[in-house]
Amino acid sequence: MSSLLRPAALGFVFLGGAVGTLVRAEVGHWLPHSPFAWSTFTVNLLGAFLLGGIVEALSQRPDDERHRRVRLLLGTGFCGGLTTYSAFALDIHDAAPAVGALYAGATVLLGLVAALAGAAVVRR
């Protein structure tokens, strides 16, 4: 059985994903409702920032079982549950073409900047 399909590994992903999803829902309640998808935009940039920091932190340590569990819990689980590609795609689809293109481009570009910033914070 693949080590990623072991019950413990799946449990770490499930637990992290459940918490990330709850945080995403809370962010949706905190942000104002408007024609622009602030909630999706915010969680995707926050997730990119956190994942950049997590990957940087874990790359500085040996790839042992403990760190693989942290990666599954926080990276795959929490950040995967926090961010949302499906809502991002739907937001782009539902927007006017120019607005959707601007939103998509801004999210991808700022997501890269956020991931690099997260990694830079950890390197300090």
C-alpha positions as CSV (number, residue, x, y, z in Angstrom):
1,M,0.0,0.0,0.0
2,S,1.3,3.4,-0.9
3,S,2.4,5.4,2.1
4,L,0.1,8.2,1.0
5,L,-2.9,5.9,1.2
6,R,-2.2,4.7,4.7
7,P,-5.0,5.5,7.1
8,A,-2.8,7.8,9.2
9,A,-1.7,9.8,6.2
10,L,-5.3,10.1,5.0
11,G,-6.3,11.2,8.6
12,F,-3.7,14.0,8.6
13,V,-5.1,15.3,5.2
14,F,-8.7,14.9,6.4
15,L,-8.0,16.8,9.7
16,G,-6.1,19.6,8.1
17,G,-8.7,19.9,5.3
18,A,-11.6,20.0,7.7
19,V,-9.9,22.9,9.7
20,G,-8.9,24.7,6.5
21,T,-12.5,24.5,5.1
22,L,-13.9,25.9,8.4
23,V,-11.4,28.8,8.2
24,R,-12.5,29.4,4.6
25,A,-16.1,29.5,5.6
26,E,-15.3,32.0,8.5
27,V,-13.4,34.3,6.1
28,G,-16.5,34.3,3.9
29,H,-18.5,35.6,6.8
30,W,-15.9,38.3,7.8
31,L,-15.6,39.9,4.4
32,P,-18.2,42.1,2.8
33,H,-20.4,40.7,0.2
34,S,-19.9,42.5,-3.1
35,P,-19.8,41.8,-6.8
36,F,-16.1,41.1,-6.5
37,A,-15.2,37.7,-5.0
38,W,-13.2,39.0,-2.0
39,S,-13.6,35.8,0.0
40,T,-12.2,33.5,-2.7
41,F,-9.5,36.0,-3.6
42,T,-8.4,36.3,0.1
43,V,-8.3,32.6,0.9
44,N,-6.4,31.8,-2.2
45,L,-3.8,34.4,-1.5
46,L,-3.6,33.5,2.1
47,G,-3.3,29.8,1.2
48,A,-0.4,30.6,-1.3
49,F,1.4,32.6,1.4
50,L,1.0,29.9,4.0
51,L,2.0,27.1,1.6
52,G,5.1,29.1,0.5
53,G,6.1,29.3,4.1
54,I,5.4,25.7,4.9
55,V,7.3,24.4,1.9
56,E,10.3,26.6,2.7
57,A,10.3,25.5,6.4
58,L,10.1,21.9,5.5
59,S,12.7,22.1,2.8
60,Q,15.2,23.2,5.5
61,R,14.7,19.9,7.4
62,P,15.2,16.3,6.7
63,D,12.4,14.5,4.9
64,D,11.5,12.2,7.7
65,E,8.1,10.8,8.7
66,R,7.3,13.6,11.1
67,H,7.9,16.2,8.5
68,R,5.9,14.3,5.9
69,R,3.0,14.3,8.4
70,V,3.3,18.0,8.9
71,R,3.3,18.5,5.1
72,L,0.2,16.3,4.8
73,L,-1.6,18.1,7.7
74,L,-0.7,21.7,6.8
75,G,0.1,21.7,3.1
76,T,-2.2,19.2,1.5
77,G,-4.9,19.3,4.2
78,F,-5.2,22.8,5.7
79,C,-4.0,24.8,2.7
80,G,-6.0,22.5,0.3
81,G,-9.1,23.0,2.4
82,L,-8.5,26.7,2.8
83,T,-8.1,27.5,-0.9
84,T,-10.6,26.9,-3.5
85,Y,-10.0,26.4,-7.2
86,S,-13.6,25.5,-8.1
87,A,-15.0,28.8,-6.6
88,F,-12.2,30.7,-8.4
89,A,-13.1,29.1,-11.7
90,L,-16.8,29.8,-11.1
91,D,-16.1,33.4,-10.2
92,I,-14.2,33.9,-13.4
93,H,-16.9,32.2,-15.5
94,D,-19.6,34.4,-13.9
95,A,-17.8,37.7,-14.3
96,A,-17.8,39.9,-17.4
97,P,-15.0,38.8,-19.7
98,A,-12.6,41.7,-18.9
99,V,-13.3,41.5,-15.2
100,G,-12.8,37.7,-15.2
101,A,-9.5,38.0,-17.1
102,L,-8.2,40.7,-14.7
103,Y,-9.3,38.7,-11.7
104,A,-7.7,35.5,-13.0
105,G,-4.4,37.3,-13.8
106,A,-4.3,39.2,-10.6
107,T,-5.0,36.0,-8.5
108,V,-2.3,34.0,-10.3
109,L,0.3,36.8,-10.2
110,L,-0.4,37.8,-6.6
111,G,-0.6,34.2,-5.6
112,L,3.0,33.7,-6.8
113,V,4.0,36.9,-4.9
114,A,2.3,35.6,-1.8
115,A,4.0,32.2,-2.0
116,L,7.4,33.9,-2.4
117,A,6.6,36.2,0.5
118,G,5.7,33.3,2.7
119,A,9.0,31.6,1.9
120,A,10.9,34.8,2.5
121,V,9.3,35.2,6.0
122,V,10.4,31.7,6.9
123,R,14.0,32.3,5.6
124,R,14.5,35.3,7.9
